[in-house]
Amino acid sequence: MRLVSFVCAALVLAALPADAQDPVKVASSTYKVIAENERVRVLHASMAPGGKAAMHEHPAHLFVSLAAGTVKMTTGDGKTIDTVMKTDDVGLQPAGTHATANAGTTPIDVVIVEMKAAPGSAVLPATRPGMKQTTVLDDPRVKAVRVSFEPTFHEAAGSKHDYDQVVVMLAPGDVALTMDGKTTSSWKRGDVRLIGRGVAHETHAGKMAGDVMIIAVK
């Protein structure tokens, strides 16, 4: 796993233009809302080679790239930076405004986790029974871990976390997640679920527990 480092991150902190807008409104064919609560919004971004999205604004956010690709960002002051992403890369960006373009030859396929609230104080467990995990990114407001579940993994009915948890499937799996009266038991790569803090749920791992990225927003 390679953590993408955005060189010259200060570029995205350029003064916000007055007309900076929500990416879902500016480029609705590129950015789709997957899930949202008062603290977190999860987007799926897809863009064909040569595609572009006009100037838009994000709060601080983390991304998981589901496919390799090259993104060109143009900031409010006209500066540009190309970022080459590998499959399953994870990166963290500060709040800012930019336009984006697919500067590569393959489609861009990215899950974006926007953090709408101030940093929280949740304490994340270092280990969990039945779960093998590797920390990919950890900062004061968000942690990303790549995990695999053993068949023994189980969160009892009514389980709750004091942090928001975004689950991104990196491989097919048969983990049964019950939440809000609905159960999902068959997953494909790229499926995403937001488990909000304080939301009761139950989880059972199956024999094909897959490869999963969990983003915990503290």
C-alpha positions as CSV (number, residue, x, y, z in Angstrom):
1,M,0.0,0.0,0.0
2,R,1.4,3.4,-1.0
3,L,0.2,6.6,0.7
4,V,-0.2,9.3,-1.9
5,S,1.7,12.4,-0.9
6,F,0.3,15.6,-2.5
7,V,3.4,17.7,-3.1
8,C,2.9,21.3,-2.4
9,A,-0.4,20.7,-0.6
10,A,-0.5,24.5,0.1
11,L,-1.6,25.0,-3.5
12,V,-5.1,23.8,-2.6
13,L,-5.3,26.4,0.2
14,A,-5.4,29.3,-2.3
15,A,-8.1,31.8,-1.6
16,L,-11.5,30.5,-2.4
17,P,-13.2,32.2,-5.3
18,A,-16.7,33.6,-4.6
19,D,-18.3,31.2,-7.1
20,A,-16.7,28.0,-5.7
21,Q,-19.5,25.5,-5.5
22,D,-20.4,22.0,-4.4
23,P,-18.8,19.5,-6.8
24,V,-22.1,17.6,-7.0
25,K,-23.7,20.7,-8.4
26,V,-20.8,21.8,-10.6
27,A,-20.1,18.4,-12.1
28,S,-23.0,16.1,-11.4
29,S,-21.9,13.6,-14.0
30,T,-18.6,13.1,-12.1
31,Y,-19.5,13.4,-8.4
32,K,-22.3,11.4,-6.9
33,V,-23.4,11.3,-3.2
34,I,-23.2,7.8,-1.8
35,A,-24.1,8.5,1.8
36,E,-24.2,11.5,4.2
37,N,-24.9,12.5,7.8
38,E,-24.3,15.8,9.7
39,R,-20.5,15.1,10.0
40,V,-19.5,13.1,6.9
41,R,-20.4,13.0,3.2
42,V,-19.2,10.2,1.0
43,L,-18.9,10.8,-2.7
44,H,-18.1,8.5,-5.7
45,A,-16.1,10.3,-8.4
46,S,-15.7,8.8,-11.9
47,M,-14.3,10.6,-14.9
48,A,-13.3,9.3,-18.4
49,P,-10.0,10.2,-19.9
50,G,-10.0,13.8,-21.0
51,G,-13.0,14.6,-18.7
52,K,-13.1,17.8,-16.7
53,A,-14.9,19.2,-13.6
54,A,-15.1,23.0,-13.2
55,M,-13.8,24.9,-10.2
56,H,-15.4,23.5,-7.0
57,E,-14.9,23.4,-3.2
58,H,-14.3,20.5,-0.8
59,P,-13.8,20.5,3.0
60,A,-10.9,18.4,4.3
61,H,-11.3,15.0,2.7
62,L,-9.7,11.6,2.3
63,F,-9.9,9.5,-0.9
64,V,-9.5,5.9,-1.9
65,S,-8.6,5.2,-5.5
66,L,-10.4,2.2,-6.9
67,A,-8.3,2.3,-10.1
68,A,-5.0,3.7,-11.2
69,G,-5.2,7.1,-12.9
70,T,-3.8,10.6,-13.2
71,V,-5.6,13.7,-11.9
72,K,-4.7,17.2,-12.8
73,M,-5.8,19.8,-10.3
74,T,-5.9,23.6,-11.1
75,T,-6.2,25.8,-8.1
76,G,-7.9,29.2,-7.8
77,D,-4.7,31.0,-8.6
78,G,-4.2,29.0,-11.8
79,K,-1.4,26.7,-10.5
80,T,-1.6,23.0,-11.5
81,I,-0.4,19.8,-10.1
82,D,-0.6,16.2,-11.5
83,T,-1.2,13.4,-9.1
84,V,-0.6,9.8,-10.2
85,M,-2.7,7.3,-8.3
86,K,-2.2,3.6,-8.0
87,T,-5.0,1.2,-7.4
88,D,-6.1,1.3,-3.7
89,D,-4.0,4.4,-2.9
90,V,-5.2,6.5,0.0
91,G,-4.6,10.2,0.3
92,L,-5.7,13.1,2.5
93,Q,-6.3,16.7,1.3
94,P,-7.0,19.9,3.2
95,A,-10.0,22.0,2.5
96,G,-9.7,24.0,-0.7
97,T,-10.9,24.7,-4.1
98,H,-9.8,23.4,-7.5
99,A,-10.8,22.3,-10.9
100,T,-10.0,18.7,-11.9
101,A,-9.3,16.8,-15.1
102,N,-8.4,13.3,-16.0
103,A,-5.0,13.7,-17.5
104,G,-4.4,9.9,-18.0
105,T,-5.5,7.3,-20.4
106,T,-7.8,5.3,-18.0
107,P,-11.0,6.2,-16.2
108,I,-10.7,7.8,-12.7
109,D,-12.6,5.9,-10.1
110,V,-12.4,7.3,-6.5
111,V,-14.3,7.2,-3.2
112,I,-14.1,10.6,-1.4
113,V,-14.8,11.0,2.3
114,E,-15.5,14.6,3.2
115,M,-15.3,15.7,6.8
116,K,-17.9,18.4,7.5
117,A,-17.4,18.8,11.2
118,A,-14.6,19.8,13.5
119,P,-12.1,17.1,14.6
120,G,-13.7,14.8,17.2
121,S,-12.2,13.0,20.2
122,A,-13.2,9.4,19.5
123,V,-10.7,6.7,20.6
124,L,-10.2,4.0,18.0
125,P,-9.4,0.5,19.0
126,A,-5.8,-0.6,18.1
127,T,-7.0,-4.1,17.5
128,R,-10.3,-5.9,17.2
129,P,-11.0,-9.7,17.6
130,G,-11.3,-11.5,14.3
131,M,-9.9,-8.6,12.3
132,K,-6.4,-8.3,10.8
133,Q,-5.7,-4.6,10.1
134,T,-2.9,-2.5,8.8
135,T,-2.9,1.3,9.4
136,V,-2.6,3.2,6.1
137,L,-3.2,6.7,7.3
138,D,-3.7,8.3,10.8
139,D,-4.1,11.9,11.7
140,P,-6.0,13.9,14.4
141,R,-9.3,13.6,12.6
142,V,-9.3,10.5,10.5
143,K,-7.8,7.0,10.3
144,A,-7.7,4.6,7.4
145,V,-7.0,0.9,7.9
146,R,-6.9,-2.0,5.4
147,V,-8.4,-5.0,7.0
148,S,-9.4,-8.6,6.4
149,F,-12.0,-10.4,8.5
150,E,-11.7,-13.9,9.9
151,P,-14.8,-16.0,10.0
152,T,-14.9,-15.5,13.7
153,F,-15.5,-11.7,13.4
154,H,-18.8,-10.7,14.9
155,E,-20.3,-7.5,16.1
156,A,-23.4,-8.3,18.2
157,A,-26.8,-6.8,17.4
158,G,-27.0,-3.2,18.8
159,S,-23.2,-2.6,18.5
160,K,-22.3,1.1,18.2
161,H,-19.1,3.1,17.6
162,D,-18.3,6.6,18.8
163,Y,-16.8,7.5,15.4
164,D,-18.2,7.5,11.9
165,Q,-17.0,4.5,9.9
166,V,-16.9,4.3,6.1
167,V,-16.5,0.8,4.7
168,V,-15.0,0.5,1.2
169,M,-14.9,-3.0,-0.3
170,L,-11.7,-3.7,-2.2
171,A,-12.6,-7.2,-3.1
172,P,-15.8,-9.3,-3.2
173,G,-17.0,-10.5,0.2
174,D,-19.8,-12.1,2.2
175,V,-19.8,-10.0,5.3
176,A,-23.4,-9.7,6.6
177,L,-24.1,-6.1,7.8
178,T,-27.4,-5.4,9.4
179,M,-28.3,-1.7,9.9
180,D,-31.5,0.3,9.9
181,G,-33.5,-3.0,9.5
182,K,-31.7,-4.0,6.3
183,T,-29.0,-6.6,5.8
184,T,-26.3,-6.6,3.2
185,S,-24.5,-9.9,2.8
186,S,-23.0,-9.9,-0.6
187,W,-20.5,-7.3,-1.6
188,K,-18.6,-6.4,-4.7
189,R,-15.5,-4.3,-5.2
190,G,-16.3,-0.6,-4.8
191,D,-19.3,-1.1,-2.6
192,V,-19.5,1.5,0.2
193,R,-21.4,1.8,3.4
194,L,-21.4,4.6,6.0
195,I,-22.0,3.5,9.6
196,G,-22.6,6.7,11.6
197,R,-21.4,7.1,15.1
198,G,-24.0,5.9,17.6
199,V,-25.9,3.9,14.9
200,A,-26.8,0.4,16.0
201,H,-25.7,-2.4,13.7
202,E,-24.6,-6.1,13.6
203,T,-21.8,-7.7,11.6
204,H,-21.0,-11.3,10.8
205,A,-18.0,-12.3,8.6
206,G,-18.3,-15.1,6.2
207,K,-15.7,-17.4,4.6
208,M,-15.0,-14.9,1.9
209,A,-14.4,-11.9,4.1
210,G,-12.5,-10.0,1.4
211,D,-10.2,-7.0,1.4
212,V,-11.7,-3.9,3.0
213,M,-10.6,-0.3,3.6
214,I,-12.2,1.2,6.7
215,I,-12.1,5.0,7.2
216,A,-12.8,6.0,10.7
217,V,-13.7,9.7,11.1
218,K,-12.9,10.6,14.7
